[in-house]
Amino acid sequence: MTAILLGVLAMVPPPGARPIPKEPEPEAYVPALPQDVPGLTENGGEIRWGSTFRGALLESGIAGEVADSIQRHLHDAEFDFTDCRPGQCFTAQTDSAGKLAAFRYGVDKLNSYWILPDSAGILKGFKYTIPTTRELVSIEGKVETSVYHSLLAYGEKPELVVAYEEVLGYDMDFIFDPRKGDTFSMLVERIMLGDEIIGYGKLLCAAYEGEITGEVVGYWFDDTDTKSKGWFAPNGENLQKAFKRAPLPILKVTSGYGMRRHPISGKVKMHTGIDYGAPTGTPVWAVGAGTVSYAGWRGGYGKTVEIRHSGSVKTRYAHLSAIAVKRGQAVRQHQTIGKVGSTGYATGPHLHFEFLVNGKFTMPRRVKNPPLKRIPKDAMPRFEQAMHRIDSTWSAVKGAAYSPLAANE
């Protein structure tokens, strides 16, 4: 196993301890723009849709030669100008001679880029990341309407739902399988900024016990000798399979597979796929690895992506607002291929998703979904040791970490 996993699991707290904290290294320096300095002029702005980095600077009133200076210094700091996103804000300060004096560009809540004078008065560009803390926690809960809504109600972030679904979403359908009263649990690393959850580290174990599914459990394992890496069931079977159950993170079905009355034409006809209701712009991913066989406008389907998989299987993703792949492109499982929209013959934003086997429409749950490579026999003792370490850590953390399930009983 990797040192990362061992490093986390070695820190087993005594019973009753709080979640395992990982304190950041002390930061001696926090950058800031000069304040109340005579002769300084300040211009600020933000990246807008369709604008370039330089264009946004000029639109905010920053002179061309100052914009050039900003770009040179940020280039030295390895700033990625192609990764600018709408809403990211910047502030530039110039001196009485119109020369650049200081600059700040906010990437997100934690990361920013700065141009400030060093001790010799020479401008230097650099990246700054606000230090965070990490804690290993156990999260347990009961399903009321869905795992998604339950976790959000507990104060967790949507990305944790996506991570949890990524582990167990091959063996269970998070749309059709959950029932009220089912239980879910996980051992995961939270990334904290003070009392605020900023993100998540590795999800070491995920479990679900339900009326339909029974018990489904996945453990993280990374074995360098056999290159077995991912989440595995206790018997060593790989939880990852050829196809994911759903092509997007928001799991709301507005129309299932089968006969129905069409909402626009009013005619009763076969609905050859599943419609997922989601806001415009929601990322859509490939449910399995394959090659893009079509990417463009396809009649009533609107903007559509079709992917050819092995075994004469094809998947179709329709009514997209944007397409992120090209015909002939190889795509990996879970790669974003477009965004939810309402193009074509649609009453509102949603994704129409289809499975075709040998050219025939097929109910997704009936498509054969073989697991990927399981853990080799000679690596099973190491995997069993890893499971034991995770279980020991989980037992120690339980009761000390926030548990909505325990709090509600």
N, C-alpha and C positions, 0 to 999 in steps of 0.2 A: 504494500500500500504506500501511497505517497506520504511525505512528511506532513503535508497539510492536514490530512485526515488524522494521522497519529498525533499531531500537535494539538488538535482540538480535543481528541478523546483522552489524552493523557491528563487533562485538567479536570479530573473527576472530583466534585466538591463533596464534603461530608453531608450526610442527611440533614435536611432543614436549612441548608445554605441557600442564599439567593442565587439567581441565574449567574452563570460564569461570566464575569466581566473581562474584557480585554482592554486595558487602558492604553491610550495612544502615547507615543513619545511626546514629552513636553515641547511645546512650540515657544521659542524665544522671540519670534518675530511675527507680527501681524501687519500686513501692508495696509496703507491708507493713503488717500489723496490729500495733498496739502490743503490746509484750511486757513482762511483769512490772511493770505499772502498778497501784498500789494502788487498790482500789475498783472495778475493772473486772470485769464478769460476762460470760461467753462462752456463747453458745448456737449450736449447729450442727445442720445437717440436710441433707436432699437432697430433690429433687423425686421423687415417686413416681407410678406409673401412676394416672391419674384424678384427681390432686390439682392444685389451682390454685397459683399462686405464693403468694398470701396464705395459703391453707390450709396449705401446707407450712411457712411461717414460724410460724404459730400452733401447728402440731403439734410443732414443735421447742422450744416453750416461750417463744417471743418474744411479748411483750405486744402487744395490739392497737394501742396508740398508737405503739409502736416500729415495728410492721409498716407502719402508715400513713406514718410518716416515711421508711422505707426506700423505699416505693413512690413517694413524691413526688420523692425525690432521684434515683432511677433513671429516672423519667420525664424529668427534666431532662437526663439523660445519653442519652436516646433508646433506652432499653432496651425490647426488644420482649417484653412479658409473654406474648404468645401463642406465642412460640417456645421456651418452656421445655421441656426434655426430661428424661425420667426418668434419674436417676443424676447430674444436675448438682448440685453441693454448694455450700453457703453457710455463712458464719460471721458472726454479729452480736455486737458488744460493746456493753454498756451501762454507764453510769457509776453511781456510788453513788446518784444521784437517779432512776435508772431511765430516763434519756434515752439515745438512740442516740449512741454514741461512734465506732463504725467498723463497716464491713460489707464483705464480699467475696463475690462470686458467680462461680463458675467455669463458663464456657461450654464450653470445650474446652481442649486442651493449650496453646494459644497465647493465647486470649482470655479476659478476665475483666472484671467490673465491680466498681468500688470506691466506697465512700463514706468519705472521710477529711477531716479538718480541713485547711484551707489555712493559709497563714502567719499569717492573722489569727484563726485558730481557728474559722472558719466551715465547716461541713460542705459538701462538694461531691461530686457524683456524676460519675464519668467511666469511660470504657472504657480498658483497657490491653491492648496486644498485645505479646507477647514478640518481640523482633527475630529475624529468621531470615536465613540466607544462601541464595543461589540459585546453581546451577551447571548449565551446559549440558553434557549428557553423551550419548554414544552407547552404546546398549545393543544387543548382538547375542547371539543364541543359537540353539541347535538344539532342535527339538521332540523330546521323548521320548514323552510321552503327550498333552500339550496345551500350547498357549501359556500358558494360565492357570497350570498347575502348574510350567512351566519358569520363568516370571517370579517366581513366589513362591519357588521354590527358589533363585533368584539374590538373594533378599532384597528384592525390590520389593514394592510394596503392591498390593492388589486393584484400587484405583482406576486404576492404570496399565493393567491388563488391560482395564478398561472403556473407557478413553480410546483404547487401541489398536484395540479392537474397533469403537469408534464410527467410526474412520477407514475401516477395511477391511471392516467387517462387512456392507456392502452387496454387495460383489463376491465374497465368499467366505463359506462356511458354516463357522464355527469348530468346529462339532460333527462334521460329516461329512467335511470336506475335508482337514484336517491328516493328514500321515503322518510316521512316525518318520524323522528325518533332514532334514525340511524346515527352512529357516532363516527367522528373523525378525530385524528390526532397526528401530531408531527413533532419532531425534534429539529429545531432550526436555529440558525444564528441570525439575530437581529442586529442591524447597524443603526446606532442611535446618535442623535445630535441633541444633547441634553435629554429632555423627556420626549422628544419627537422621533418617531420611526422614520428613518431616511431610506432604508432598503433592507435587503436580506443577503446573507452569505449562503453557505452550503446548507441544503436541506438534507440532513443525515438519514432520517427515516420518516416514512409516511405510512399511515395505516387508516383503513376504513372498514367498518363493520356494519353491514346493512341487511335488510330483509331480503333484498333481491340478490345482492352481490356476495353475501357471506363475508368472510374476513379476507381483505386484500392488504398485503404489506409489502413495502419495498425498502431495502437497505442500500445506502451508497457504498460502493466498493470500487477501489482503483488499485489494480494489481499490475505492477510494471513487468513482472516476469511473463505473464500470459496476455498482457494488454487487455485484460478484462476491466472495463470501465463503464460505470453507469449504476442504475438501480436494479437490484435483483431480488427475487422472491427467496424466502428461506431455503428452498430446495435448490437454489442456484440458477433457476430459470431467469432469463433476461426479461424484464418487464417491458422493454421497448420491443415493439412489433413492427411489421411492415407498414401499417397504417395507424394513424391516430384516429380517435373516435370522432373528433370535431375539428373543423378548420379555422376556428377563431376562439378567443378567450371568453367572449360574452355568450353564455349558454342559455339562450331563450329561443325556443322553437315557436314560430308563428304558423307554420303549416308543415305537416308531416308527409311521409311517403304514402301514396294511395289515392283513391278516388276522392274528389272534392268539387265543390262549386267554385269556379274561378271568380275571384273578387272583382275583375274588370268586365269580362265577357258575360258572366252569369251562367255559363254553361257548365254542366257536370262533366268532368273529364279527369283522366289520370294525371296525378301530380307526380312527376318522375324523380323528384328529389326531396330535399328538406330545406325549408326556409328558416334562416336564423335572423331574428330581429336584432339589430344593433345600430348605433349611431353612425352616420356618415363619417368615413375616415378611420373606422376601426380596422386594425391590421387583419389581413386574411393570410393564413399560411398554408403551405402544401401539406397534406396529410401523410404523404409518403414521398420518398425519393423518386425521381424520374426525369423526363425530358419534356419541356414545354412543346406541345404539338400545335397549339393555337394561342394567339394573344392579340385581341383586337375586338372590333364590333361584330356581334353575331345576332342580327335581327332583334327579336323580342327579348333575347338574353341581355342585350346591351353590351357593355364592355365585359369581355369574357376571357378567362384563361382556362386552357385545357392541358392536362399533364398526362403523358403516357407512362405507365408504370410497367413493371415486369408482370408476366402472366396474363397478357391481354387485358389488363385493367387500365381504365382511363377515368380520371376525375375531372369534373367541370365546376367552375366557380363563376357565377354570373351576377349581373346588375352592379358591377364594380364602379366606383367613382374614379379609381386610378389603377393602372396596371404597372407593376414593378419588374416585369420580366419580358423576355423576347422569345420569339419562336426559335426552337433549336437549342435553347439554353438548358443546361443541366441544373436541376434544383435539388436541394437536400430536404429531408424531412424537417418540418417546422420552419422553413424559410419563408419570409414574407413575400408574397407574390402580387399583392394588390391591397386595395382598401374598399371597405363596404360602401355601397352607393345605392342609387335608385335609377340607374340608366336602363333604357329599354322599356319593356312592358312591365312596369312595376308601380305599385300604389304608394310606396314609401321606401325608405332606406332599409335594406335587408340583403342578406347573401342567399342566393339559391345555389345549393350544392348537390351534385349528382355523382353517382358511381355508375360506370358502364363496364360490364364484363363481356368480352367477345362481342362488343357493339350493342349489347342489350342493357336497358336500364335495370339496375339491381338495388334492392333495399340495402343500405349501407351495412346494417348489422348482419347480413347474410354473406358478405364478402369474406372469403377466407383470409385470415390475418395471422400468419405464422410468426412466432417469436424470432428474434435475432439470436445470435450465438450465446449459448449459456456458458456458465463458468466451467472451465475444464476440470476434470476429476482431480487432478493433482493440485489444483488451487483451492479446492473446497475446504481443506483444513484452515487455510488462511482466511477465507471468507467467514467461516464459522467463528474464528477468533474475532474478526471485525464486528460481526453481529453481537457477540458477547460484550465487547467493549462499548458498542453503541447502546445496548440494552442497559448496561451498568450505569453509563452516563445518564441515560434517560430516567432510570429509576431514581438517581440521586437528584436530578433536576426537578422531577415531578413533585408537586406539593410546595416547592419554593417558588416556581414560576407562576405566572398568571394563568389560571385554568378556568375559562368560562363554564366548563361542564361542572366542575366542583363548586363554583360560586353559585350556580343555579340550583344545586341540589339541597 
